[in-house]
Structures are given as structure tokens and as C-alpha cells.
Amino acid sequence: MRASRRRALALLARSARRFAIVGPVLVGIGAASQAMAAEDDFIGSWLFYIDHRPAGDAYGTLDIEAADEGVAGFIDGGPAQLGIDDDEITLLFDWDNGGGIVSVSELTGSLGDAGIEGIVRHDGETTGSWRATPRSGPPGRGEAPDPVDLGG
């Protein structure tokens, strides 16, 4: 009876040591998959609207794609630096004042049921707002063709 008790205690000790090593790894994997899930929620094509003083209103496309190291962002096809943390997003948006002077503004926002909404900052001051809604393809895209006989 005593030998079987020692074996059981040794088995428990080995299991505890394994869990001490594997436990944090499993927690780390869970956190990484949560971060990836948050990034996945942003991936796609978005219709983009910005109300930004002094530049005024602008419309465009925000594309967020999976990349080798996280995600990559593009505003109207041009690269935009971005960072995602849970349901929060930060974008650096460069724009031209029409006179050849290029400025960079910071867009911060959060993902909600209707899309992404946030504020625009330029030189540390809030200068406007922005929003992005999921972009869907044109009607009929991806559907099988349904030709019509026009021969009469």
C-alpha cells in the first residue's frame, strides 16, 4: 500500500511540473488567438468617410488584409500604417492640402455593430471624425450566370 501511494504522489508531482510548463503556454496561445480573432474582425474592404478640418469631407475605401506579421492597411490603394488592439484601431492617414503640402493625421476608432467609428487628430488636436462600413460587392457578384435568350 505504501509503494502505490508513493507512485501516486510521484505521478501527481510530475503532472504538476508539466502543468507548470504547459499552463502558461496554453494561456499564451489563448491570448494570441484572441488577438488574431480581433484582427480578423477588421479584415476586409470598408467604405470610408472622413470629416476632417481643414481638408473637408472625403470618401474612399479602407482595405485591411492579413499580412506576414499581423495585418496591413490601405486607404484608396495607398499604404496606411495601422495598429489593432482588441476592438480598437489606429491608422496614420497622409493627405495633401491641394497645394503640395503633405500632412499626416491619426485616426483612432473602435469596431461596433455598424462598422468602425472614431476621431481624427492632427498635431495632437481633434479635427474631425471618421467611420467605415463593410463594403459588399456589386449585386449578383459570385452568382451563377443566368443568360436570357434575346433571339426572339
Secondary structure in CASP SS format (residue, H / E / C, confidence):
PFRMAT SS
TARGET T0000
AUTHOR 0000-0000-0000
METHOD secondary structure of the structure
MODEL  1
M C 1.00
R H 1.00
A H 1.00
S H 1.00
R H 1.00
R H 1.00
R H 1.00
A H 1.00
L H 1.00
A H 1.00
L H 1.00
L H 1.00
A H 1.00
R H 1.00
S H 1.00
A H 1.00
R H 1.00
R H 1.00
F H 1.00
A H 1.00
I H 1.00
V H 1.00
G H 1.00
P H 1.00
V H 1.00
L H 1.00
V H 1.00
G H 1.00
I H 1.00
G H 1.00
A H 1.00
A H 1.00
S H 1.00
Q H 1.00
A H 1.00
M H 1.00
A H 1.00
A H 1.00
E H 1.00
D H 1.00
D H 1.00
F H 1.00
I C 1.00
G E 1.00
S E 1.00
W E 1.00
L E 1.00
F E 1.00
Y E 1.00
I E 1.00
D E 1.00
H E 1.00
R C 1.00
P C 1.00
A C 1.00
G E 1.00
D E 1.00
A E 1.00
Y E 1.00
G E 1.00
T E 1.00
L E 1.00
D E 1.00
I E 1.00
E E 1.00
A E 1.00
A E 1.00
D C 1.00
E C 1.00
G E 1.00
V E 1.00
A E 1.00
G E 1.00
F E 1.00
I E 1.00
D C 1.00
G C 1.00
G E 1.00
P E 1.00
A E 1.00
Q C 1.00
L E 1.00
G E 1.00
I E 1.00
D E 1.00
D C 1.00
D C 1.00
E E 1.00
I E 1.00
T E 1.00
L E 1.00
L E 1.00
F E 1.00
D E 1.00
W E 1.00
D E 1.00
N C 1.00
G C 1.00
G C 1.00
G C 1.00
I C 1.00
V E 1.00
S E 1.00
V E 1.00
S E 1.00
E E 1.00
L E 1.00
T E 1.00
G E 1.00
S E 1.00
L E 1.00
G E 1.00
D C 1.00
A C 1.00
G E 1.00
I E 1.00
E E 1.00
G E 1.00
I E 1.00
V E 1.00
R E 1.00
H E 1.00
D C 1.00
G C 1.00
E E 1.00
T E 1.00
T E 1.00
G E 1.00
S E 1.00
W E 1.00
R E 1.00
A E 1.00
T E 1.00
P E 1.00
R C 1.00
S C 1.00
G C 1.00
P C 1.00
P C 1.00
G C 1.00
R C 1.00
G C 1.00
E C 1.00
A C 1.00
P C 1.00
D C 1.00
P C 1.00
V C 1.00
D C 1.00
L C 1.00
G C 1.00
G C 1.00
END
